[in-house]
Amino acid sequence: MNFDHLQAIAFVQKLAWSLRDARHDFDDVEVAVFPPFTDLRSVQTLVQADKLELKYGGQDVSTHVSGAFTGEISATFLKKLDAEYVIVGHSERRYRHVESDETIAAKAKAARDGGIVPLICVGETAKDLERHEPSAVPANQLRGALIDFKPGDEFVVAYEPVWAIGAGSPATPEQAQNVASVLREVVRQAVGDETAAKTRILYGGSVKSDNIVGFMKCPDVDGVLVGGASLDVDEFSAIARYKKHATY
């Protein structure tokens, strides 16, 4: 819950200028923003009028298409704004709004059926780690979210360990890879080898420009879901341009 529509316009302009000045290759590293619902129309207008290569999406979606559901936003509404993605199951929604795995599965299905790519978030708390193996909770969450999905469906998976979010202490690349590899196997079992190979798995949790390279070296980590660092244009731009200062 950051940025009103005027602040969002200024931010997106600065981000686009920064990436353009750096000759960023959007075909190599896609960059997407997820502003509040009240900003989406403004962001759409800016992106389309200035022909920016940034993608954008919603922070949440309703399980319903329309009707007497005050305060809800449907995938149909997001699609009308040409949003390409929507986040479902973000840790803040799971734990602060007590969203169940069944609710998140319904939201992911609603997004897919509405022509929006769901970005499905999974992750464990510190208490979960005390009781289970690191990958157990996120793997179960993902299995539940994909119950209505079939081979060929497009979705993105984001592993965000709750214990690392905003803590300044991210998971290690090794930890991220271990969980990401399990999540890819869950995808493979749910929708087959071909879809699993194409599905992007992201890491999210205290990602910054000085640690992203380690995560991007992991074979099963295809990108990052940036939290607080995405509110700083220079930092967000540097994260997107990680290949400029990466050594392999």
N, C-alpha and C positions, 0 to 999 in steps of 0.2 A: 504494500500500500504506500507507494512512493510516486511523486510527480503528478500534478494536475495536467490538464491537456496542453497548457502553454509551456510548462516545463518539459513535457514529453516532446513537444515539437522541437524545442531548443536542443534537447539532448540528442534526438535522432539526427538532427542536422549536423551537430558537432561530430557525432560518431561516424556518419557517412563521409563527412569531409576528411576526417582523420584517416579513414581507411582508403579513401580515394587518393589522398596525397601520398600514401604509402604504396600505391598501386596494388592494393590487396586483390588476390585472386579468389573471388567468391565461389568459383567452381571447385576450388581446392579445399577451402574452408568456408562453409556456410555460416552466416551470422544471422541470428534471429533475436528479436526483442519481444517481451511479453508484458506490455503495459496494462494498467488497470482498464476495466471496461470503458470508463468514461473518456479514456484517451484514444481508444482504438480508431474511431472515425477520423480524428485529427492525424494520427499516424498513417492511416490508409491514404488520406488525401496527399500528405507530404511524399510518401513513398511513390505513389503513382504519378503525381504531378512532376516530381523531379527525377523520375525513373531511377530511383535508388534500388540497389540490388539487395537490400536488407529484407529478410522475411520477418513476419510478425504473427503473433497468436494471442489467444486468451489465457488467463490464469486459472480458469475453471470452467466447467460446463454443466448444465443441468442434465438429469437423466431423462427429461421430458422434451418433447418437441415444441409444445405450446400449451396454453391453458391456464387454469387458476393456480399458478405457482409464483406468487408475488416475490419479487427479488431475484428470480432465476433468469439465467441467460442460456438460450438453447444453441445447439450447434448450427441450426438454421440461421440464427441471427449472425453468428460469427462468419458463416460462409458468405452471407450477403455483403460482409465487409472485406471479402477476399482473404480472410485469415487462413493461413495454411496449417497452423498447429494449435493445439490447446493442451495445457497441463492438466493432468488428472492424478489424484493421489499424492499431491505434494505433502511432505511431512507435516507442514503447518495445518493443512486441511485434515490429515489423518488424525492428528493428536489434539489439535485445538478445537476442531469441529466434530471430532469423534466419527469420522467417516469409516465405515466398515469396508472390508474387502468386497462385499457384495455391491455396495454403493459405487465403489470405484470401478468395478467390472461393468456396471450399468452405464457409468459415465463414459468409459472407454468405448463401449459398444455404440452409445449415442453419438459420440464424436465420429467414429468410423462411418456409421450409417448416414451421418449428415455431411459427409465428404471432407471432414477435417482429420488430420493425422493426430492421434492422441500421443502425447508424451507422458508415458506411464512411469510415475515415480515409485520407487520402493526403497526401503532402508530400515535399519534396526536402531533401537535406542541403546543406551549404555546398560540398562537393565536387561534388555534382550540378550546382550552379549554375555551376561552373567549366567543366563539360563540355557543358551543354545550356541551352536556353532555360528561363526560370523555370517555365513551365507544362508542359514536356515530360514530366518524370518523374511528377508527380501525374496528368496526363492519361492516361498509359499505365497507371498503377496502377488508375485508375478504370475504364478500358476492360476490364482483366482482371477486376476485381471484378464487373462487371455482365454477364459473358458468359452467365449462365444466367437473367438477368432479362428480363421482358417488360412490355409496356405495362400500366399499372395497378398494378404492384407498388409497394409503399411502401418507401422507404429514405431515409436522410438521408446527406448527404455532408459531411465535415469536412476542410477544407484546413488542415493544420498544418505550416507550414514548419519543419523540424527545427532549422534554424539560428536560429530565433526563440524556440524553447521554452525557458523558464527563463533566457533570456539577458537579460531586461529590455530587449531591443531588438526590438520587434515589427516585422512587415512594415508598410509604410505602407498606408493605405487604398487608395491607387492600385495598389500591388502586389497586395493582396488581391483587389481588383476584377478586375484583369487575369486572374489565375488562375481566380477564381470564374466569370468569363464563359466561359472555355475549358472548365471542368468542366461548366457547364450545356449547352454544345454537345455534349460527350461524352455526357451523359445523353440529350439530344435524339436523337442518332444511334443510341443503344442502345435506347431505349424509346419514342421518339416525342415530339412537341411537347407534348401534353397532360400527360404525366407529368413532362416536364422543367419545365414551368411550375409544377407543384405541388411538386416536390422542393425541400426546404430544403437550402441550402448554407451551412455554417457556417465561420467563421474561428477558428482556435485557434493561440495562440502569444503568450505574455506579454500576455494580455488583462487589462485592469484597468478600474476605474470611470472613470478619467480619460482613457481612450483609446477606449472602446467606441463612443461616439457617432460617431466618424469612420468606423469600420467599418460601423456600421448605416446610414450614409448611402449606402453603395454599393448600387447597384441589384441586384446578384447575390449579396449577402451577406445571408442571412436570419436569422442568429443567430450565437452564439459557443460554442465549446467551451472552457470555462474550466479552467485547470490549477491552479497553485499558489494563485491568488487565491480559488479556491473553498473553500479550507480556512479562510478567515476569514469568519465569518458576516456581519459588517457589509459587507465588501467584496463578497461574493457577492450580498448583498441589493441593494447599490447598483448592481451590474452589471445585475441583473434589472430594476431600476427606472430604467434609463437614460433613459427618456422623460421622467421627472420633471425632469431637468436638461438636456435636449437642446433645442437651438435649430436650426431648419432655415431 
